[in-house]
Amino acid sequence: MSTTPGLEGAVLTVDSDDRHSEQLRGSLGFSAEFTIRDHVFNGYWGLAIVGGDLDDNIRLVADTGEQVKLGVTRTLYGLRGSFGLSFPVNQYFKIRPYLSLMVSDLKTETVVEGLAITDSSGVTSTVNYFTSRAQMASGIGTLEALYSRWYGDNRLELSAFYNLIYTDSFSEDNPVLNVNNEVNHTVQFKSRYTGPTGLVSEGRPWRWQAYANYTKFISHNNRSLGYTGLFDFGGGLEWEMNIKPLDWFGWQMLGLRAGIIYGDNVDGYKFGLTAR
């Protein structure tokens, strides 16, 4: 979940009969288009620092019939860079294909209660602790379609993302985490509607915004995260800056946004500072 482009920060809770999970995702990044002279398309680039945390508590029955409590804590930090092109179809619609490379570090701590395990020294215990670490490299192909149109002083923005994610992971202390050729697919749909508020700071206007998003983890089994889809609704305020000091760097707005998230067996919220 933390490596997927297009996802924003969130705090999520999964609660079912045999599982309780707290999940946190955040990112700090920037992306922009830049002009390629004498061409009908623009370039696109982005950089992001991404972090995620999972605290998972699962009850299950072992093959031998014991009731087992499994506690898993995972922490991930990563850096993602993106580069691609942006093709304007008309004044309202554009298509943006781009590639991303992400490298990340994953730390896992696991507690198993209720299952008798004998360690290498011959000691048997029903409460066992395991720690492991893995480094991951992901190549991500993204196809993004964007529609934007003004209706008087109000603006409608629609976008759709498709991500194809290929991941290899490497671990020196846990061979289970040596995973190659892992391929995942995600899709995301976003909508945003903004309008004027009448407030002005430093000669620049404030605008209100309302948004609705949907994310689908196509290739994930429901047991991996506890869900396969998320709805996201919210709103906020943004300060229209619209400055472009360099051709590769433009800044449209700075704002505050809050929202609620829900899906099957999962709910959550987001609150934070946004910039575009």
C-alpha positions in Angstrom: 0.0 0.0 0.0 2.8 2.5 0.9 4.6 2.0 -2.5 1.5 2.8 -4.7 1.7 6.2 -6.5 -1.4 8.4 -6.3 -2.3 7.4 -2.7 -2.3 10.2 -0.1 -1.6 10.1 3.7 -4.1 8.2 5.8 -4.8 6.5 9.1 -6.7 3.3 8.7 -8.3 0.7 11.1 -9.3 -2.8 10.1 -11.6 -4.5 12.5 -13.1 -8.0 12.0 -13.8 -11.1 14.1 -10.2 -12.5 13.7 -8.2 -9.4 13.0 -7.5 -5.9 14.3 -5.1 -3.7 12.3 -3.9 -0.1 12.6 -2.2 1.2 9.4 -0.6 4.6 8.8 0.7 6.0 5.5 2.3 9.4 4.8 4.3 11.0 2.1 6.1 14.2 1.2 6.6 14.9 -2.5 6.5 17.1 -5.5 5.6 16.6 -9.1 5.4 19.0 -12.1 5.3 19.3 -15.8 8.0 21.1 -17.8 8.1 22.4 -21.3 9.9 20.5 -24.1 10.4 23.1 -26.8 9.2 22.4 -30.3 7.0 19.4 -29.2 3.3 19.0 -28.7 3.8 17.2 -25.4 5.4 18.2 -22.1 7.7 16.4 -19.7 6.7 15.2 -16.3 8.8 14.5 -13.2 8.3 13.9 -9.5 10.1 13.0 -6.2 8.6 11.7 -3.0 9.6 10.4 0.4 7.1 7.7 1.6 6.6 6.1 5.0 4.2 3.4 6.2 3.5 1.6 9.5 1.4 -1.5 10.2 0.4 -2.9 13.6 -1.5 -6.2 12.9 -3.1 -8.5 15.4 -4.5 -11.8 14.0 -6.1 -14.8 15.5 -5.8 -18.1 13.6 -5.8 -21.9 14.0 -2.6 -23.7 13.3 -2.4 -26.9 11.2 -2.1 -28.8 14.5 -5.2 -27.2 15.9 -3.8 -24.7 18.4 -5.4 -21.3 18.7 -2.6 -18.8 17.7 -2.3 -15.1 18.3 0.0 -13.4 15.7 1.2 -9.9 16.2 3.1 -8.2 13.3 4.6 -4.8 13.2 6.0 -3.5 10.0 7.7 -0.2 9.2 8.6 1.0 5.8 10.5 4.1 4.5 11.2 4.7 0.8 12.2 7.2 -1.8 10.4 7.4 -5.2 11.4 9.2 -8.4 9.2 9.5 -11.5 9.8 10.7 -15.0 7.5 10.7 -18.1 5.5 12.6 -20.6 2.2 14.5 -20.7 0.1 14.6 -23.9 -2.6 17.2 -24.2 -5.6 15.8 -26.1 -7.6 19.0 -26.0 -7.8 22.1 -23.7 -9.6 20.0 -21.1 -8.1 16.5 -21.3 -4.5 15.1 -21.1 -2.9 11.7 -20.8 0.2 11.2 -18.7 2.3 8.0 -18.9 5.3 7.8 -16.6 7.7 5.4 -14.9 8.8 5.4 -11.3 11.6 3.7 -9.4 11.2 3.3 -5.7 13.8 1.9 -3.2 12.6 1.2 0.4 13.6 -0.4 3.7 11.2 -2.7 5.5 11.6 -3.7 9.2 9.3 -6.5 10.6 8.8 -7.6 14.2 6.6 -10.6 14.8 5.2 -12.2 18.1 3.7 -15.7 17.9 1.6 -16.8 21.0 0.1 -20.2 21.5 2.3 -22.3 19.2 5.1 -24.4 20.7 8.3 -23.6 18.8 11.8 -25.1 19.5 14.7 -22.8 18.8 18.2 -23.8 17.7 19.4 -24.3 21.3 16.6 -26.8 22.0 14.4 -24.5 24.2 10.7 -24.8 23.5 8.4 -21.8 24.1 4.8 -20.9 23.3 5.7 -17.1 23.1 8.2 -16.4 20.4 9.7 -13.2 18.9 11.2 -12.7 15.5 12.7 -9.7 13.8 13.7 -9.3 10.2 14.6 -6.7 7.6 14.4 -6.5 3.9 15.3 -4.0 1.2 12.8 -3.6 -1.7 13.1 -2.2 -5.2 10.0 -1.4 -7.2 9.5 -0.4 -10.8 6.1 1.2 -11.4 4.4 2.0 -14.7 1.6 4.5 -14.4 -1.0 5.7 -16.9 -2.9 8.7 -15.7 -5.8 10.5 -17.5 -6.8 14.0 -16.3 -9.8 16.2 -17.1 -10.1 19.8 -15.9 -12.7 22.4 -16.8 -13.8 25.8 -15.4 -17.5 26.6 -14.9 -17.5 30.3 -14.2 -15.4 30.7 -11.0 -15.7 27.0 -10.1 -13.4 24.2 -11.3 -14.0 20.5 -11.8 -11.1 18.1 -11.9 -11.3 14.4 -12.7 -8.5 11.9 -12.9 -7.9 8.1 -13.2 -4.8 6.1 -12.5 -3.6 2.7 -13.4 -0.5 1.3 -11.8 1.5 -1.8 -12.7 4.0 -2.4 -9.9 6.9 -4.9 -10.1 8.8 -5.5 -6.8 11.9 -7.5 -5.8 12.8 -7.8 -2.1 16.1 -8.9 -0.5 16.7 -10.1 3.0 19.8 -11.5 4.6 18.1 -12.8 7.8 14.7 -14.1 6.5 14.6 -16.1 3.3 10.8 -15.8 3.3 11.2 -12.1 2.5 13.4 -12.8 -0.6 10.6 -12.3 -3.1 11.2 -11.8 -6.9 8.8 -11.1 -9.7 6.1 -9.8 -7.4 3.5 -7.9 -9.6 0.6 -5.9 -8.4 -2.1 -3.8 -10.1 -4.0 -0.9 -8.6 -6.5 1.6 -10.0 -7.7 4.9 -8.6 -10.3 7.4 -9.5 -10.3 11.0 -8.1 -12.7 13.9 -8.4 -12.3 17.5 -7.0 -14.6 20.5 -7.2 -13.4 24.0 -6.1 -14.9 27.4 -5.8 -14.2 31.0 -4.5 -14.6 31.9 -0.9 -14.2 35.7 -1.1 -11.2 35.6 1.3 -7.9 37.1 0.1 -4.4 36.9 1.7 -1.5 38.8 0.3 -3.5 39.6 -2.7 -4.3 36.0 -3.6 -7.7 34.3 -3.1 -8.7 31.4 -0.9 -10.9 28.7 -2.5 -13.0 25.9 -0.9 -12.7 22.4 -2.2 -14.6 19.1 -2.0 -13.3 15.8 -3.2 -14.2 12.1 -3.6 -11.8 9.3 -4.4 -11.9 5.5 -4.9 -8.9 3.1 -4.8 -8.9 -0.6 -5.8 -6.1 -3.0 -5.1 -6.8 -5.4 -7.9 -4.3 -8.1 -7.3 -4.4 -8.1 -3.5 -6.1 -11.0 -1.7 -8.4 -9.6 1.0 -6.3 -11.4 3.7 -3.1 -9.4 2.9 -4.4 -5.9 4.0 -7.9 -6.8 5.3 -9.5 -5.0 2.4 -9.2 -4.5 -1.3 -10.9 -1.1 -1.9 -11.2 2.3 -0.2 -13.7 5.2 -0.6 -12.4 8.6 0.4 -14.5 11.8 0.9 -13.6 15.2 2.3 -12.9 18.9 1.8 -10.8 21.9 2.8 -9.4 25.3 1.9 -6.6 26.2 -0.5 -4.7 29.4 -1.2 -4.2 30.0 -4.9 -0.5 31.0 -5.4 0.1 30.3 -9.2 3.7 31.1 -9.3 6.4 29.6 -11.6 9.9 30.8 -10.7 11.5 28.1 -12.9 10.3 26.2 -16.0 10.7 22.9 -14.1 9.0 24.2 -10.9 5.5 25.7 -10.6 3.5 26.2 -7.5 -0.3 26.4 -7.8 -1.7 26.3 -4.3 -1.2 25.6 -0.6 -4.0 24.3 1.6 -5.5 22.3 4.4 -7.6 19.2 3.8 -9.5 16.6 5.9 -11.5 13.6 5.0 -12.9 10.2 6.0 -12.1 6.8 4.5 -14.2 3.6 4.5 -14.4 0.2 2.9 -15.2 -3.4 3.8 -14.0 -4.0 7.4 -11.9 -0.8 7.2 -12.4 2.9 8.1 -10.1 5.8 8.6 -9.3 9.5 8.2 -6.8 11.9 6.8 -5.9 15.4 7.8 -2.9 17.5 6.6 -1.3 20.2 4.6 -1.5 19.9 0.8 0.5 21.6 -1.9 0.4 21.4 -5.7 
